[in-house]
Each structure stands twice: as structure tokens, then as C-alpha cells.
């Protein structure tokens, strides 16, 4: 009989805990049932705003404006901004930036960005190139051992007003090279100083 009594108490405690949790969760919502804005983004909303690569537009979650090394226009009001271009240990050069659709219609011309190098790899920015004019050499986006680009993938279209971050990794030019030309199909060529 004591076992039956213990089961009833545990069941009642579980119901009480469930009711308290339901009230606590209801208290977290706003008038329309959506979470209240408290100045901080949830992990899921930060990831969805980060685009296909999952990266957020500003490093470290900071809302500080990013440095703009170059900004070039493309088709249909789409703009490409380069925020960083720096050498990494191991002889690589990584380009980070953002692509924004400033037009009033969805932009679906992203398939041109993959270039002719990786037709079978899906949507990406693998068609990007760097040109070292002083050294008279062109650099292409690096690939891994399975021929996948070391760059942002999965951008199939851009909604009006949408901004997506991108990155592309290249072999680093010689340290004597301080400036390169960055090209991505459908955009004008940008001359960018290497920041490191």
C-alpha cells in the first residue's frame, strides 16, 4: 500500500512540475506568443541570418560595423562587399564578405558564381578568382581532397533585401604582394589590399 501511495505522490509532483514549466514558458512569450525582444538573438535566429555557411555577419556576435575593404555592384541591384582579406598560417589567403540583394525582386542568377570549375558541386562562390597583377598570376579557390571548394556553398537565390555572408580561401600570393584584384562572375572587379 505504501508503494501505491508513493506512486500517487510522484504523479502529483510531476503534474505540478509540468504546470510550473508551462506557466514559465508562457511568461517568456510576448502578447502574440512570440518571444520578447531582449536585444540578444537566439542561437537559431543568429544561425538563420548567417546564411548557408552558418556564419554571422559580424565576428564574435558584436554589432559593431565591419570594415569595408571594397564594394562592387553586380546585376539587378546585387552588391558584393569585402570585409576582410588576410593571410592565414599555412600559406592561405581568406576573403570574407557579404552579398546583398538591394533590388526589389528575388535574384536567382547565383549559378554563375560557381564558375566553370565545379559544375557538379552545386551552388557556391567557387568561380571567384584573385589576380596578382604585379606577379602576373591568377589564383583560384582552393579545393579539398574530394574536390569541394573551400568557400561558401548553398546560395541558390537571394530574396529582396537579403544579405548573406560569404568566404573563399585561396593560395596566398607572395608576401611582397600587398594588393590583388578579386573577381566573382556577375560583379565588377574589386582591387583590395591584403590585410595581413
C-alpha positions as CSV (number, residue, x, y, z in Angstrom):
1,X,0.0,0.0,0.0
2,X,2.9,2.3,0.6
3,X,4.1,1.8,-3.0
4,X,0.7,2.8,-4.4
5,X,0.7,6.0,-2.2
6,X,4.2,6.8,-3.4
7,X,3.2,6.5,-7.0
8,X,0.3,8.9,-6.4
9,X,2.6,11.5,-4.8
10,X,5.2,11.2,-7.6
11,X,2.4,11.6,-10.3
12,X,1.1,14.6,-8.5
13,X,4.6,16.1,-8.2
14,X,5.2,15.5,-12.0
15,X,1.9,17.3,-12.8
16,X,2.8,20.2,-10.6
17,X,6.3,20.5,-12.2
18,X,4.7,20.3,-15.7
19,X,2.2,23.1,-14.8
20,X,5.0,25.3,-13.4
21,X,7.1,24.8,-16.5
22,X,4.1,25.6,-18.8
23,X,3.5,28.8,-16.9
24,X,7.2,29.7,-17.0
25,X,7.3,29.2,-20.8
26,X,4.1,31.1,-21.3
27,X,5.6,34.0,-19.3
28,X,8.5,34.1,-21.8
29,X,6.3,35.0,-24.7
30,X,5.0,38.4,-25.8
31,X,1.4,39.3,-26.4
32,X,1.4,37.4,-29.8
33,X,3.0,34.3,-28.4
34,X,6.4,35.2,-29.9
35,X,9.5,35.6,-27.6
36,X,10.1,39.0,-26.2
37,X,12.9,41.0,-27.8
38,X,15.6,41.5,-25.3
39,X,18.4,42.8,-27.5
40,X,20.0,39.3,-27.9
41,X,19.3,36.9,-30.7
42,X,18.6,33.3,-30.1
43,X,21.1,30.8,-31.5
44,X,18.6,29.6,-34.1
45,X,17.8,33.1,-35.4
46,X,21.5,34.0,-35.5
47,X,22.3,30.9,-37.5
48,X,19.5,31.5,-39.9
49,X,20.7,35.0,-40.5
50,X,24.2,33.7,-41.0
51,X,23.3,32.1,-44.4
52,X,24.4,28.8,-45.8
53,X,27.7,28.8,-44.0
54,X,26.1,29.4,-40.7
55,X,28.5,32.4,-40.1
56,X,27.1,35.6,-38.6
57,X,27.8,38.8,-40.5
58,X,29.8,40.2,-37.6
59,X,32.6,38.3,-35.8
60,X,32.0,37.4,-32.2
61,X,28.4,38.4,-32.2
62,X,29.3,42.1,-32.0
63,X,27.0,44.7,-33.5
64,X,30.0,46.9,-34.4
65,X,30.1,47.9,-38.0
66,X,32.6,45.8,-40.1
67,X,35.4,47.3,-42.1
68,X,34.7,47.6,-45.8
69,X,37.8,47.0,-47.9
70,X,35.8,47.0,-51.2
71,X,32.3,47.2,-52.5
72,X,31.2,46.4,-56.1
73,X,27.9,46.2,-57.9
74,X,26.5,43.3,-59.8
75,X,23.3,42.5,-61.7
76,X,19.8,43.6,-60.6
77,X,20.9,45.7,-57.6
78,X,23.1,42.9,-56.0
79,X,26.2,44.3,-54.2
80,X,29.3,42.4,-53.0
81,X,31.2,43.8,-50.0
82,X,34.6,42.5,-48.9
83,X,35.2,42.9,-45.2
84,X,38.5,41.1,-44.7
85,X,41.3,39.6,-46.9
86,X,44.1,38.2,-44.8
87,X,46.8,35.6,-44.9
88,X,46.4,32.6,-42.7
89,X,49.0,30.3,-41.3
90,X,49.9,27.6,-43.8
91,X,50.0,29.8,-46.9
92,X,46.4,30.6,-47.4
93,X,44.5,33.8,-48.1
94,X,40.9,34.0,-46.9
95,X,38.4,36.5,-48.2
96,X,35.3,37.3,-46.1
97,X,32.4,39.5,-47.1
98,X,28.7,39.8,-47.7
99,X,26.4,39.7,-50.7
100,X,23.3,41.8,-50.6
101,X,20.2,41.9,-52.8
102,X,19.3,45.6,-52.9
103,X,16.8,45.0,-55.7
104,X,13.0,44.7,-55.4
105,X,12.9,41.1,-56.8
106,X,14.5,37.8,-55.9
107,X,17.9,37.3,-57.5
108,X,18.3,33.8,-59.0
109,X,21.5,34.3,-61.0
110,X,23.7,32.8,-58.4
111,X,24.6,29.7,-60.5
112,X,27.1,31.9,-62.4
113,X,29.1,32.4,-59.2
114,X,30.2,28.8,-59.2
115,X,32.2,29.4,-62.4
116,X,33.2,26.6,-64.7
117,X,35.5,24.8,-62.2
118,X,32.9,22.9,-60.2
119,X,29.8,22.3,-62.3
120,X,28.8,19.2,-60.2
121,X,29.2,20.7,-56.8
122,X,26.1,22.8,-56.6
123,X,25.7,26.5,-55.9
124,X,28.8,28.2,-54.5
125,X,31.2,31.1,-54.9
126,X,33.8,28.7,-56.4
127,X,34.1,30.9,-59.5
128,X,35.9,33.6,-57.5
129,X,39.5,34.4,-58.6
130,X,42.3,36.6,-57.3
131,X,44.8,38.3,-59.7
132,X,48.2,39.4,-58.6
133,X,48.9,41.9,-61.3
134,X,52.5,42.6,-60.1
135,X,53.3,38.9,-60.1
136,X,51.2,38.2,-63.2
137,X,49.4,35.3,-61.6
138,X,45.8,34.2,-61.2
139,X,44.6,32.3,-58.1
140,X,41.6,30.0,-57.9
141,X,39.5,28.9,-54.9
142,X,41.1,26.0,-53.1
143,X,39.5,22.6,-53.1
144,X,39.6,19.8,-50.5
145,X,40.5,16.2,-51.3
146,X,37.0,15.5,-52.6
147,X,37.2,18.5,-55.0
148,X,34.8,20.6,-52.9
149,X,35.6,24.3,-52.8
150,X,36.9,25.9,-49.6
151,X,34.2,28.5,-50.0
152,X,30.6,29.3,-49.2
153,X,28.1,26.9,-50.8
154,X,24.3,26.6,-51.0
155,X,23.3,30.1,-52.1
156,X,20.6,29.3,-54.6
157,X,18.8,32.7,-54.6
158,X,18.6,36.0,-52.7
159,X,15.3,37.5,-51.6
160,X,14.9,41.2,-51.9
161,X,16.9,42.9,-49.1
162,X,18.6,39.6,-48.1
163,X,22.3,39.7,-47.1
164,X,24.4,36.5,-46.9
165,X,27.9,36.2,-45.7
166,X,30.5,34.5,-47.9
167,X,34.1,33.3,-47.7
168,X,36.6,31.9,-50.2
169,X,40.1,30.6,-49.5
170,X,42.9,30.9,-52.0
171,X,46.6,30.0,-52.1
172,X,48.4,33.1,-50.7
173,X,50.3,35.3,-53.1
174,X,54.0,36.1,-52.1
175,X,54.3,38.3,-49.1
176,X,55.7,41.1,-51.4
177,X,52.2,41.3,-52.9
178,X,50.1,43.7,-51.0
179,X,47.1,44.2,-53.3
180,X,45.1,41.9,-55.5
181,X,42.1,42.0,-57.8
182,X,39.1,40.0,-56.6
183,X,36.6,38.8,-59.2
184,X,33.3,36.9,-58.9
185,X,31.1,36.4,-62.0
186,X,28.3,39.0,-62.4
187,X,30.2,41.5,-60.3
188,X,32.7,44.2,-61.2
189,X,36.3,43.5,-60.3
190,X,37.5,44.9,-56.9
191,X,41.0,46.0,-56.1
192,X,41.7,45.0,-52.5
193,X,44.6,45.5,-50.1
194,X,45.7,42.3,-48.3
195,X,45.3,43.0,-44.5
196,X,47.9,40.7,-43.1
